[in-house]
Every structure is written in C-alpha cells, then in structure tokens.
Amino acid sequence: MSVLNTLEKHFGRFAIPGLIRYVVALNALVFLLNLVSPNYVYILSLDPAAIAAGQVWRLMTWIFIPTTMSLIWIIFYLMFTWWMGDLLESTWGAFRLNLYYLVGYLGGTAAAMFFGASFGNIALNATLLFAIGTVAPNLEILFFGILPLRLKWVALISAALFVIEAVTSDWSARAAILVAFGNYFLFFGPPFLRNAAERRENAVRRSKFKVMSYTPETLHKCEVCGRTEVSNPDLDFRVSSDGHEYCTAHLPGRQR
C-alpha cells in the first residue's frame, strides 16, 4: 500500500472523479449509435490487424463497446457497471480506481495485441466485479433484480466461467486471460500473500507459545538436580534441615 500512497501523492491530482460514469455514458452512446448504424461497433473493436494498418483509435475505443446489444440487458449492464464504479470509488478514492481501471485497460489491450485474444469489456468489467467482491464480499445484491446474492458469490461464479474458458482454450488464450486480469493480481495478490504469510507465522507462534507456556505444576523439586515428581515419578523427596527439598540421592548427609 505504500507504493499506492506514493503514487497517489505525486499523481493524485490527475485522477478523474466519476471515471466509470463517463465510461458508462460512452457505452450507452455507442449502443445508440449501433442501433442507428448496425455493425458500428466493428470500427471501434480491438483489432490488432486494423491497428497495425493505422486505425490507432481502436486502442482506446474498445472500452466503450457494451458487452451486450440487447435492449433489455443493456439497462442492467449500464446500471450495474455504474454502481460498481461508484462503490469502488467510495471505497478507494478516485485515484486508486483510476489506476486500477488503467492497469486493466492496459492488460486487456496487451492480451489482444500480443496473444490475439480480445475479451473486450467482458474481462475489464469482470475485474471491477472481482474487486468489489473482494472489498465488500458480504454485500448483497438482487441478481437480475430477483435473487439475493452476496457479491463474493457473484464474483466467484464469474471467476469460475473464466477458469472454464482458460481450461478449454489454448495456451495463448490462457496467457491472455492472465494478462487481462493483471490489475486484480497486482492490487490484491501482494496483500493476499502477505496475509497468508502472517497467518502462517501467527499459527507457528501460537503453537510455540502453547508448548512453552505448558509447564505442569509440581509439588516437589530437588534443589540440586532439579528433578521433580513429574519428570521422575519414581523418586522420593525430603525436606532437609536447611529448609530446601532434595531427592533422596542428593539429600544432605547422604551424599558422598
């Protein structure tokens, strides 16, 4: 987190408040333009060959293509994406959300340019879902407006679908999936590893403490050898005239 604090200190002034709202608005605009001119989205998609031919705007415009062109589902999609952005911004602040989205955008672009696998806004929005599923796992939403589900389960279902995609695809697609989700790994991977290491260390310390703190109570202890009735149940102990207790082998007057 110190790295993020340093970055925010130096570059926080460049953050765009309400970034995801702007993205949602442009998604809505592209949806409307595609209704007027079918297949309009194809001139915006992340196509490496077209980019190499000079259509460099595609490097940016792909994030404005909605994941659905259904008139019914687009409303749900836009509202849910807007809500995810607001939730993350209220939790992290504008700068960290901007940085998270930027790294996700770069990962999605790299996945298409280097591996030829473009997941478009599907992967980018999934990283937003994974993020809110991590920072607010027990927050409930009405899935499809009907079924109450905690965010962690919605995120896990989405993650399972990408795992299936990775298993059933070739290695280039698997690599592309990992790259596309680089923002989630970068933001949540290190804290997860640190917490796991801390839990292991705490478990080791607790087990050592239990061993060290377990000292059986004894009634008798030899002043010379330190043996007790616990360590040596067969020993007999006597109190000498000097007021100290000894085992019979070290009782004063009996030692040679």
C-alpha positions in Angstrom: 0.0 0.0 0.0 2.9 2.4 0.5 3.6 2.3 -3.3 0.0 3.3 -3.9 0.3 6.1 -1.3 3.4 7.4 -3.0 1.8 7.3 -6.5 -1.3 9.0 -5.2 0.7 11.7 -3.5 2.5 12.5 -6.8 -0.2 11.8 -9.4 -3.5 12.0 -7.5 -4.3 15.4 -9.0 -4.6 13.8 -12.4 -7.4 11.4 -11.3 -10.8 11.7 -13.0 -13.6 11.6 -10.4 -16.5 9.5 -11.6 -14.4 7.8 -14.3 -16.7 4.8 -14.6 -19.7 7.0 -15.0 -18.1 8.5 -18.1 -17.3 5.1 -19.4 -20.9 4.0 -18.9 -22.2 7.1 -20.7 -20.0 6.4 -23.7 -21.1 2.8 -23.6 -24.7 4.0 -23.8 -23.8 6.3 -26.7 -22.1 3.5 -28.7 -25.2 1.3 -28.1 -27.5 4.0 -29.5 -25.1 4.6 -32.5 -25.1 0.9 -33.2 -28.9 1.0 -33.3 -28.8 3.7 -35.9 -26.0 2.1 -37.8 -25.8 -1.6 -37.3 -22.2 -3.1 -37.0 -20.9 0.4 -36.0 -19.1 -1.3 -33.1 -16.8 -3.1 -35.5 -14.9 0.1 -36.3 -14.3 0.5 -32.6 -13.2 -3.0 -31.6 -9.7 -4.0 -30.6 -8.4 -5.5 -33.8 -4.6 -5.9 -34.0 -4.5 -6.1 -37.8 -6.6 -2.9 -38.2 -4.5 -1.1 -35.6 -1.3 -2.1 -37.5 -2.9 -0.7 -40.6 -3.2 2.7 -38.9 -6.6 2.6 -37.1 -5.0 3.5 -33.8 -8.2 4.8 -32.3 -9.2 1.2 -31.7 -6.6 1.1 -28.9 -8.9 3.3 -26.9 -12.4 2.9 -28.3 -12.8 -0.8 -27.4 -13.6 0.0 -23.8 -16.7 1.9 -24.9 -18.3 -1.1 -26.6 -21.0 -2.6 -24.4 -20.9 -6.3 -23.6 -24.5 -6.6 -24.8 -26.6 -5.2 -27.6 -29.8 -6.3 -26.2 -32.3 -3.5 -25.4 -33.4 -5.3 -22.3 -29.9 -6.3 -20.9 -28.2 -3.0 -21.7 -30.1 -1.2 -19.0 -29.0 -3.8 -16.4 -25.4 -3.7 -17.7 -25.1 0.1 -17.6 -26.7 0.4 -14.2 -24.6 -2.4 -12.7 -21.3 -1.0 -14.1 -22.2 2.5 -12.9 -22.9 1.0 -9.4 -19.6 -0.9 -9.3 -17.6 2.2 -10.2 -19.3 4.3 -7.5 -18.8 1.6 -4.9 -15.1 1.2 -5.7 -14.5 4.9 -5.8 -16.2 5.5 -2.5 -14.0 2.7 -1.0 -10.7 3.5 -2.6 -11.0 7.1 -3.8 -10.8 8.4 -7.4 -7.1 7.9 -7.9 -6.9 4.2 -7.0 -9.9 3.4 -9.0 -8.4 5.3 -12.0 -5.2 3.4 -11.6 -7.0 0.0 -11.3 -9.0 0.7 -14.4 -5.9 1.9 -16.3 -3.9 -1.2 -15.5 -6.9 -3.4 -16.5 -7.3 -1.4 -19.8 -3.5 -1.9 -20.5 -3.8 -5.6 -19.7 -6.8 -6.1 -22.0 -5.0 -4.2 -24.8 -1.9 -6.3 -24.3 -3.9 -9.5 -24.3 -5.2 -8.6 -27.8 -2.0 -7.2 -29.3 0.4 -9.9 -28.1 -1.8 -13.0 -27.8 -4.6 -12.3 -30.3 -7.3 -12.9 -27.7 -9.6 -9.9 -27.0 -12.1 -10.2 -24.2 -13.2 -6.6 -24.6 -15.2 -5.1 -21.8 -16.2 -8.5 -20.5 -12.8 -9.0 -18.8 -12.4 -5.4 -17.9 -15.8 -5.2 -16.1 -15.1 -8.6 -14.5 -12.1 -7.1 -12.8 -14.4 -4.5 -11.4 -16.7 -7.2 -10.1 -13.7 -9.2 -8.6 -12.6 -6.0 -6.9 -15.9 -5.3 -5.2 -16.3 -9.0 -4.4 -13.0 -8.7 -2.5 -13.5 -5.3 -0.7 -17.2 -5.9 0.1 -17.7 -9.7 -0.1 -20.8 -9.9 2.1 -22.7 -7.1 0.5 -25.9 -8.4 -1.0 -27.4 -7.5 -4.4 -30.5 -8.6 -6.1 -29.2 -10.7 -9.0 -31.4 -10.0 -12.1 -33.5 -7.9 -9.7 -34.9 -11.1 -8.1 -32.3 -13.4 -6.5 -30.4 -12.0 -3.4 -26.7 -12.9 -3.7 -23.6 -11.8 -1.8 -21.0 -10.1 -4.0 -18.4 -12.8 -3.3 -20.6 -15.5 -4.8 -21.3 -13.4 -7.9 -17.6 -12.8 -8.3 -16.8 -16.5 -7.8 -19.4 -17.5 -10.4 -17.8 -15.1 -12.9 -14.3 -16.3 -12.0 -15.4 -19.9 -12.5 -16.6 -19.1 -16.0 -13.2 -17.6 -16.8 -11.4 -20.7 -15.4 -13.5 -22.9 -17.6 -12.6 -20.7 -20.6 -8.9 -21.0 -19.7 -9.1 -24.8 -19.3 -10.9 -25.3 -22.6 -8.8 -22.8 -24.6 -5.2 -22.9 -25.9 -2.2 -21.6 -24.1 -2.3 -18.2 -25.9 -5.9 -17.6 -24.6 -4.8 -18.7 -21.1 -1.9 -16.3 -21.1 -4.3 -13.6 -22.4 -6.7 -14.2 -19.6 -3.9 -13.8 -17.0 -2.7 -10.6 -18.6 -6.2 -9.3 -18.9 -6.7 -9.7 -15.2 -3.3 -8.3 -14.3 -4.8 -5.3 -12.4 -6.6 -7.7 -10.0 -3.4 -9.7 -9.4 -1.3 -6.6 -8.9 -3.8 -4.9 -6.5 -4.9 -7.9 -4.5 -2.2 -10.5 -5.0 0.5 -9.0 -2.7 -1.8 -8.3 0.2 -3.2 -11.8 -0.1 0.2 -13.3 0.0 1.3 -11.1 3.0 -1.8 -12.0 4.9 -1.3 -15.7 4.2 2.3 -15.5 5.4 1.2 -13.6 8.5 -1.4 -16.2 9.3 1.2 -19.0 9.0 3.7 -17.1 11.2 0.9 -16.4 13.8 0.0 -20.1 13.8 3.6 -21.1 14.4 4.0 -18.5 17.2 0.8 -19.7 18.8 1.9 -23.3 18.7 5.3 -22.4 20.2 3.6 -20.3 22.9 1.4 -23.2 23.8 4.3 -25.5 24.1 6.4 -23.0 26.1 3.5 -22.0 28.3 2.6 -25.6 29.3 4.5 -26.1 32.5 3.0 -28.9 34.6 2.6 -27.9 38.3 4.9 -29.8 40.6 4.9 -30.2 44.4 8.5 -31.5 44.7 11.7 -30.3 43.2 15.3 -31.3 44.1 17.4 -28.3 44.9 20.5 -30.0 43.4 19.4 -31.8 40.2 16.1 -30.0 39.6 14.2 -33.3 39.0 10.6 -33.4 40.1 7.9 -35.9 40.7 6.6 -35.1 37.2 9.9 -35.8 35.4 10.8 -38.7 37.6 7.8 -40.2 39.3 9.9 -43.0 41.0 11.9 -40.5 43.1 11.3 -39.8 46.8 11.8 -36.2 48.1 12.7 -35.0 51.6 13.0 -31.6 53.2 16.4 -31.1 54.8 17.2 -29.1 57.9 18.2 -26.2 55.7 14.6 -25.8 54.6 15.2 -27.0 51.0 13.8 -30.0 49.3 16.0 -32.7 47.9 15.6 -36.1 46.2 16.9 -38.9 48.3 20.0 -39.2 46.1 21.1 -35.6 47.0 19.8 -35.3 50.5 22.5 -33.6 52.6 24.3 -36.1 54.8 23.6 -38.9 52.3 25.9 -37.6 49.6 29.5 -39.0 49.5 
